[in-house]
Amino acid sequence: MKKFITLTIITIAIVLSGCDMDSFLFNNQKIAQYTFPNNNIPDSLIEKVTLKSESYTLYGFWIKSNGDYPGRTILYCEGNKHSIDNYWDRVMVMHKMGFNVFIFDYRGYGMSEGESSEDGMHKDAEAALDYVLNVRKVSKDSLCIYGFSLGNVASIYLASSRVNPASLIAEAPFASANSLTQGSIGLDIPELWLTKGSFNNAELVKKINTHFLVIGSKGDDFVRFDDNAKVVYENAPMPKKLELLTNAPHPDFVVSMGEDAYIKLIKDWILFNK
């Protein structure tokens, strides 16, 4: 509830100031270097990567499998907060699963150049996908694309428009800019007043052709389930599965589930869908 009230106050302030919500959706806080908080992955398995998205240089990291499932890869599309460092705890958990992982910062995030936008996220996701498929020679039949929160704008776009991966995972996706502003925030405000993008995951997901896992929570007071993840799930074609949590807040699904349960859920989804 506290996040809900805070987001509502922010939204009212945006409207009154004449600004848009993109400055809140996107992170433009630059960093000088990545620190990998509490890292437990051997340095020898972590490779820094730079790639071009249009004229911008993006930064990412290829994390090699621990040897359990070197033939499977997760392309991880992070959410809106901070940079790769903020999601390194997720990277470490996925590394425990035994898969290769590729994570990257969108333009304007972390050390990546440029300024964020919906179109920019699409272009950056395409660049990341190109790296995974053509540089790392990952087969689309062994690829899982995973989006968290805002990252589903990138992941669902890729799966609907650019590639049919072996599987797609959407954690806490929002349905559209409209659902976020009018549904989750609870204000009857035209989406174009707040953001330049449509972020229409609910429409794009109709075009996917892969095994689709949606993870949502009734306790998510930032991207409310009924207005967002539920809609995305219902709009998606089969085969699909919904993992519905009860009280997990927006950023803490793994903690709320418990690491072992989370690992089992993701591993089973990836290994049995190919």
C-alpha positions as CSV (number, residue, x, y, z in Angstrom):
1,M,0.0,0.0,0.0
2,K,2.9,2.4,0.7
3,K,4.2,2.0,-2.8
4,F,0.7,2.4,-4.2
5,I,0.3,5.7,-2.3
6,T,3.8,6.9,-3.3
7,L,3.3,6.1,-7.0
8,T,-0.1,7.9,-6.9
9,I,1.5,11.0,-5.4
10,I,4.3,10.9,-8.0
11,T,1.8,10.6,-10.8
12,I,-0.2,13.6,-9.5
13,A,3.0,15.6,-9.3
14,I,4.0,14.6,-12.9
15,V,0.6,15.8,-14.2
16,L,0.8,19.1,-12.3
17,S,4.4,19.7,-13.4
18,G,3.7,19.0,-17.1
19,C,6.4,16.3,-17.2
20,D,5.9,12.7,-18.3
21,M,6.3,9.4,-16.5
22,D,9.1,8.2,-18.6
23,S,11.6,9.8,-16.3
24,F,10.2,7.5,-13.5
25,L,9.8,4.4,-15.7
26,F,13.3,4.6,-17.0
27,N,16.5,4.8,-15.1
28,N,19.2,7.3,-16.3
29,Q,21.5,7.1,-13.4
30,K,25.0,6.5,-14.8
31,I,27.7,4.5,-13.0
32,A,31.4,4.4,-13.6
33,Q,31.8,0.7,-13.1
34,Y,29.9,-2.5,-12.1
35,T,30.4,-4.0,-8.7
36,F,28.4,-7.2,-8.6
37,P,27.2,-7.0,-5.0
38,N,27.8,-10.1,-2.9
39,N,29.0,-12.0,-6.0
40,N,29.7,-15.7,-5.7
41,I,30.2,-16.6,-9.3
42,P,33.8,-17.3,-10.3
43,D,35.4,-14.4,-12.2
44,S,36.5,-16.9,-14.9
45,L,32.8,-17.5,-15.8
46,I,31.9,-13.7,-16.1
47,E,32.7,-11.9,-19.4
48,K,32.1,-8.2,-20.0
49,V,30.4,-7.5,-23.3
50,T,29.9,-4.4,-25.3
51,L,27.5,-4.2,-28.2
52,K,26.1,-1.6,-30.5
53,S,22.4,-0.6,-30.6
54,E,22.1,1.9,-33.4
55,S,24.8,4.4,-32.5
56,Y,24.9,3.6,-28.8
57,T,27.3,1.3,-27.0
58,L,25.6,-1.0,-24.5
59,Y,27.2,-3.0,-21.7
60,G,26.3,-6.5,-20.7
61,F,27.7,-9.6,-19.2
62,W,27.8,-13.2,-20.4
63,I,27.8,-15.6,-17.5
64,K,28.9,-19.0,-18.5
65,S,27.1,-22.1,-17.2
66,N,28.5,-23.8,-14.1
67,G,28.6,-26.9,-16.3
68,D,25.2,-28.4,-15.5
69,Y,23.2,-27.2,-18.5
70,P,25.7,-25.5,-20.9
71,G,23.3,-26.0,-23.8
72,R,20.6,-23.7,-22.3
73,T,20.7,-19.9,-22.1
74,I,18.6,-17.3,-20.4
75,L,18.4,-13.8,-22.0
76,Y,17.4,-11.7,-19.0
77,C,15.7,-8.4,-19.6
78,E,15.9,-6.3,-16.4
79,G,13.4,-3.9,-14.9
80,N,13.5,-0.2,-14.5
81,K,15.6,0.2,-11.4
82,H,19.3,1.1,-11.5
83,S,21.4,-1.2,-13.6
84,I,22.8,-4.8,-13.9
85,D,24.2,-4.5,-10.3
86,N,20.6,-4.3,-8.9
87,Y,19.8,-7.6,-10.6
88,W,23.0,-9.4,-9.8
89,D,21.2,-11.4,-7.1
90,R,19.0,-12.8,-9.8
91,V,21.9,-13.6,-12.0
92,M,23.5,-15.6,-9.2
93,V,20.4,-17.6,-8.6
94,M,20.0,-18.4,-12.3
95,H,23.7,-19.4,-12.4
96,K,22.9,-21.9,-9.7
97,M,20.4,-23.4,-12.1
98,G,23.2,-24.3,-14.4
99,F,22.3,-22.2,-17.4
100,N,24.2,-19.6,-19.4
101,V,22.9,-16.1,-18.6
102,F,23.1,-12.9,-20.6
103,I,22.1,-9.7,-19.0
104,F,22.5,-6.2,-20.4
105,D,21.8,-2.6,-19.6
106,Y,19.4,-0.7,-21.9
107,R,20.6,2.6,-23.3
108,G,20.8,5.2,-20.5
109,Y,21.2,2.5,-17.8
110,G,24.4,1.8,-15.9
111,M,27.4,2.3,-18.3
112,S,25.3,2.1,-21.5
113,E,25.2,5.2,-23.6
114,G,22.1,7.1,-24.7
115,E,18.7,7.9,-23.3
116,S,15.9,5.4,-22.7
117,S,12.6,5.1,-24.5
118,E,10.2,2.3,-25.5
119,D,11.6,2.2,-29.1
120,G,15.1,2.3,-27.6
121,M,14.3,-0.7,-25.4
122,H,13.1,-2.6,-28.5
123,K,16.3,-1.8,-30.4
124,D,18.5,-2.7,-27.4
125,A,16.7,-6.0,-27.0
126,E,17.3,-6.8,-30.7
127,A,21.0,-6.0,-30.2
128,A,21.2,-8.3,-27.2
129,L,19.3,-11.1,-29.1
130,D,21.6,-10.7,-32.1
131,Y,24.6,-11.1,-29.7
132,V,23.2,-14.3,-28.1
133,L,22.2,-15.9,-31.4
134,N,25.0,-14.9,-33.7
135,V,28.0,-14.3,-31.5
136,R,27.4,-16.9,-28.9
137,K,25.7,-19.2,-31.4
138,V,22.8,-20.0,-29.1
139,S,20.0,-21.9,-30.9
140,K,16.6,-20.3,-30.5
141,D,15.4,-23.8,-29.5
142,S,17.6,-23.7,-26.4
143,L,16.9,-20.1,-25.5
144,C,14.6,-18.8,-22.7
145,I,13.8,-15.0,-22.8
146,Y,13.0,-13.7,-19.3
147,G,11.5,-10.3,-18.5
148,F,11.0,-8.7,-15.1
149,S,8.5,-5.8,-14.7
150,L,9.5,-3.1,-17.3
151,G,11.8,-5.7,-18.9
152,N,8.8,-7.5,-20.3
153,V,8.5,-4.6,-22.8
154,A,11.7,-6.0,-24.3
155,S,11.2,-9.7,-23.8
156,I,7.6,-9.9,-25.0
157,Y,8.5,-7.7,-28.0
158,L,11.3,-10.1,-28.9
159,A,9.1,-13.2,-28.6
160,S,6.3,-11.6,-30.5
161,S,8.2,-10.0,-33.3
162,R,11.8,-11.3,-33.7
163,V,12.2,-14.9,-32.6
164,N,10.3,-18.0,-31.3
165,P,12.4,-19.0,-28.3
166,A,12.0,-22.3,-26.5
167,S,10.3,-20.5,-23.7
168,L,9.3,-17.1,-22.4
169,I,9.0,-16.1,-18.8
170,A,7.2,-12.9,-17.6
171,E,7.6,-11.9,-14.0
172,A,5.3,-9.0,-12.8
173,P,4.5,-7.8,-16.3
174,F,2.3,-4.8,-16.8
175,A,-0.4,-4.9,-19.5
176,S,0.1,-1.5,-21.0
177,A,0.9,2.1,-20.1
178,N,-2.9,2.5,-19.8
179,S,-3.2,-0.3,-17.2
180,L,-0.3,1.1,-15.2
181,T,-1.7,4.6,-15.0
182,Q,-5.4,4.0,-14.9
183,G,-5.5,0.5,-13.3
184,S,-2.6,0.2,-11.0
185,I,-2.3,3.9,-10.0
186,G,-6.1,4.2,-9.9
187,L,-6.3,7.5,-11.7
188,D,-8.4,8.1,-14.8
189,I,-5.7,9.9,-16.7
190,P,-5.0,9.5,-20.4
191,E,-1.8,7.5,-20.8
192,L,-0.3,10.0,-23.3
193,W,-0.3,12.6,-20.6
194,L,2.2,10.5,-18.7
195,T,4.3,8.6,-21.1
196,K,5.4,8.7,-24.8
197,G,5.2,4.9,-25.1
198,S,2.2,2.5,-25.1
199,F,4.1,-0.5,-23.6
200,N,1.3,-2.7,-24.9
201,N,2.4,-6.1,-23.6
202,A,-1.3,-7.3,-23.5
203,E,-1.6,-6.9,-27.3
204,L,1.9,-8.1,-28.3
205,V,1.6,-11.2,-26.2
206,K,-1.2,-12.5,-28.5
207,K,1.5,-13.0,-31.2
208,I,3.9,-15.2,-29.3
209,N,4.4,-18.8,-30.3
210,T,6.2,-20.5,-27.4
211,H,5.8,-21.9,-23.9
212,F,4.8,-19.0,-21.7
213,L,5.2,-18.8,-17.9
214,V,3.7,-15.8,-16.1
215,I,4.7,-15.1,-12.4
216,G,2.4,-12.7,-10.6
217,S,1.4,-11.8,-7.1
218,K,-1.8,-10.6,-5.4
219,G,0.5,-8.7,-3.1
220,D,2.1,-6.7,-5.9
221,D,1.0,-3.1,-5.1
222,F,3.2,-1.6,-7.8
223,V,2.1,-3.5,-10.8
224,R,-1.3,-4.8,-9.6
225,F,-2.0,-8.4,-10.7
226,D,-5.7,-8.1,-11.8
227,D,-4.9,-5.1,-14.1
228,N,-1.7,-6.4,-15.5
229,A,-0.2,-9.9,-15.2
230,K,-3.6,-11.5,-15.3
231,V,-4.5,-9.7,-18.5
232,V,-1.2,-10.6,-20.1
233,Y,-1.7,-14.2,-19.1
234,E,-5.3,-14.3,-20.4
235,N,-4.3,-12.8,-23.7
236,A,-1.5,-15.2,-24.4
237,P,-2.1,-18.3,-26.5
238,M,-1.5,-21.8,-25.2
239,P,0.8,-23.4,-24.0
240,K,1.0,-21.3,-20.9
241,K,1.2,-21.5,-17.1
242,L,0.4,-19.0,-14.3
243,E,2.3,-19.1,-11.1
244,L,0.3,-16.9,-8.7
245,L,1.8,-15.8,-5.4
246,T,-0.3,-14.5,-2.6
247,N,1.5,-11.8,-0.7
248,A,4.8,-11.2,-2.5
249,P,5.6,-7.5,-3.0
250,H,6.8,-6.3,-6.4
251,P,10.6,-6.8,-6.2
252,D,10.6,-9.7,-3.8
253,F,9.1,-12.7,-5.6
254,V,12.2,-14.9,-5.2
255,V,12.5,-14.1,-1.5
256,S,8.8,-14.7,-0.9
257,M,8.8,-18.0,-2.8
258,G,12.0,-19.2,-1.3
259,E,15.1,-19.7,-3.4
260,D,14.7,-23.4,-3.7
261,A,11.1,-23.2,-4.9
262,Y,12.0,-20.5,-7.4
263,I,14.9,-22.5,-8.8
264,K,12.7,-25.5,-9.2
265,L,9.9,-23.5,-11.0
266,I,12.3,-21.9,-13.5
267,K,14.5,-25.0,-14.1
268,D,11.5,-27.2,-14.7
269,W,10.0,-24.7,-17.1
270,I,13.2,-24.3,-19.1
271,L,14.2,-27.9,-19.1
272,F,10.9,-29.4,-20.0
273,N,10.0,-26.9,-22.7
274,K,12.3,-27.0,-25.8
